[in-house]
Amino acid sequence: MQLKQLLQAIEVTNGREVEPLEIRNVSYHSQKVQEGDLFVCVKGYKTDGHKYLADAVKRGAVAAVVEDFQDGIDIPQYVVKDSRIALARLGACFYQDPSSKMNMIGITATNGKTTTTYMTNAILENEGRRTGLIGTVIIKNGDESIPAELTTPESLDLQRYLNEMVQNDVTHVTMEVSSAALELHRVEGVNYDIVSLNNMSKEHMEMHGTFERYFEAKSSLIRNASENSFAILNLDNQYSASLVDKTKAKVISFGIDSKDGYVHCKNLDLTTGRGKFTVEILKPFEANGISYEPSEFDVELAVPGLHSVYNAMVAIIASLISGVRISTIQETLKEFSGVPRRFEFIYENEIKVVDDHFANPGNINVTLQTLDFMDFEQLQLVYAIRGQRGATINRENAEVIVEWADKLGIKEVIATRSVSHTTPKDEVTDDEVKAFLDVMEKANIKVDLYNDLPDAIHEALSKANKGDLVLLAGCQGMDYGAGIALEALNKENAEVK
């Protein structure tokens, strides 16, 4: 592509004459630069791409986009106010706006992005659509998948993946959109047909600083949506509900508690942990030439949890907007087995064992709310204290547990530092332990604290009696919990036999 054509996508502030150069590729990583590249100097949290411009020139860069002009560089430099925005727009231009050639579904939330995208993708696939999926776990292009490095890829990489999907005849792409991606302009230049913000709670304060800034980043996906798109908003969540009149998109709102939206989830039965409910279309709406009149249909979920019901509602509405048959939605959700560590039943015999990510107050609240719907005798809670995330998140997590303690009969918690199963970047500090213990002590909840994860899990299993539920709760520290528990239970069962 000619440099002049590329630079029309961005606003250059230094008025330099555009050289008649042919650009073979766009790059922001100096070590990946090849002859004929346009190099974009991006300022990151840990390093500054301007430092590597000289190296990029040595490797063959023929022009650069910079925020700060660099002396002693003998290739043309084009100055912009924000090189991250420039990178995103250059990527979209270079790959010829691939998102406009497919149906794009952008999912954001504090909790449930991964499950919701997987659900939506499964429904679309079963309807016979050729799909792409971008998120925390994988990047899927039709029948091929590669492991993901970021929840939402860097803008240039994202545009490249989308272009590859276009080349592979993908028609529908479902993607997780993280708050980091929104704040760092990674999805700038992506044209979404459907966007959703399902829930909001405190998380990622280490990046955004305040909850207000976090919400501002998250909500920008909805606020910036075009008049040609649809926004799916959850009226039961005050933050999602507040955006109903803050977007040009056609809003399709829903609720379980609220009946004020277009779609309502009624007759919810969570006694087994797995939701059964009726989807009720309350108000008529039209999408992609299909008219939906007031009506209802039943849904059964294979995945457990109240949060799964909310995730399913987003997936169902996104599928209806995409023209999927109701029968396909029903059949898919009845078989969809979920994503690991999202309220996952790993053992169901005389006792039940549930493995849950339990990351932040919002996630914990909906997990414990689900338990309140379920039938079991006693709850054995094993909590892996969050490491290297600060005292505040552990204090707030503990406070949510305390709020549910009376309802769920929690008088004792088995906590662990998970020393044997964490890396230095997740190592639990004394302050983080103290923050958790202080809240529990004030609530008169006894805490049995173990250094090692296996000891904590074995203690919970030894206390569990017939009809009890063991909850393996926590983020990085509990990632190995399911394997430890299953090994212990299988060994016990083998000995009994």
Steps between C-alpha positions, in 0.01 A plus 500: 500500500621851424606705804278788388193276501587362846557840657156618390365281784670712770552865591863603453588818695848592374396574141783299346466430130408137438776311324402283196574175683344158472437343843530124516373467857419693818687411820522616862759241618852594385628140499227402255570784255588400143614693194235747386304525827329800656601499869263643762661614828253406776540618859426209733481453875838328520690638202486764228512405132688822421808341661502233230456719193871491410492119520188494279685714240793255501257216435346673198227741615455768231269737692382553858196628686603662830361707784840663565732587211830311533828672405765313303252279311534503121152382399190725483314536830131588516390642836160415654334587832439137598695221335271229645202650317717539191611135517139381517389717208805412289433131565137529392604690189787266407277192530215679317251523786438127555244544780257669259496180290375274783237506774685621810375430855689673784442375855620687808430452872698467821404133517381250241656632177663166417191288569270738311721506191533120503123460538428741216760339275358151568148613408616667180708196404206266554291723274757435227682833507875506444633660816797673653565538874745736671554492875686399810545134405534474121483678168283287273488547124247265349630150574842613625596628846810643667558584870426862594764725656268787601125509563478751215806505267701816427321704232729416208497128585122512540455649153732233357299221665176651370646523150602133517142417600365690200738302276368182666135589422405556867160672525456559876766598756430500873767669711573592858571870538704573813514832684874512422425463128250785516728731698799420278302541175556142383149477353512843336396445140291188572143536373270308733153381400410392855650615831418405857591603854351240736637594843745726683678465833835604645794343316820612325548799729874445461464615139219754505560657841134568580172320443375807311782470247441124474131559426586774253726257311250212509199710406676655199420181305131587538526879490701495176285241321356615168135559414519193274580267791316335791588534870394225741467644852418335834242703694574308821848656508491872579808579292377317192150647545641853521615475136156439347473864386875559455547329164399544136460122471159332504474379861354156575478493880429199718465398862426220742376727778403783266205469264553843343711382206435329170581153633431344841625180661208353697422180693869458589574167670852461643437225756751266335744784434427482127251756378164422341298802396265657248617773264216748462510760222301785651528764227521456124830573327651451156853389414652414165162482332345272763211623715469366854156533655410442868543128558691254719713185489664273757874456556700246701867561573766232535726747682423589862469833674284810506776682313463242221135602465602864450774395255249284314253788472765707317588206274131432428425862406817526288392183320146627441641824358723285276198311366564166671203264539363461853533122475876536437533725807313249717694195376840670532452632853372161619833347388746787555743373765657832589846639562733354767491662847176694446276340767603161365360183657804273511352227721141393568456199721422486872655844520517768231821688419480830311806681362462876459722792394371713796702799384333817624199624700260484205609150400488377862160653563336326204673168586373506860159615379488189282585281800206659684267361231647149528414204720788367715571426867818684604738723302873435528671812361866489397624848408833569329606848610583723201871570469668816371163673451511708818327496838191685372372228265548233769319714756212562261482131404485408869223754559281338235554157660395650835185649343389150396627318811170483688294395197746227401594389852864599463657490846840380392719558191801297392745749350833443329799696378548229232878525547561170322297601195570868430774679312677810639260728308207348695672456837273599789637777725452530876289814445267309269458222758443752780234687298304177452542380860404835654161500327434139600601561861261798534219279366589218745570260215774253582780469242723195464800637308725260307819583315452230237200447275483117530483519880208743486307289248561173684371666819177606327445156348558330833231719660244450222212265575230356275297781340766766560642735239872582480581829326855539366515877477771730374702623204861412421558321830211261439575417135627156602226439757275284283782261414603467866143439614422244228820310567413480871139395434598237243758357740240489778246329275759244389583418862131457586462254215 
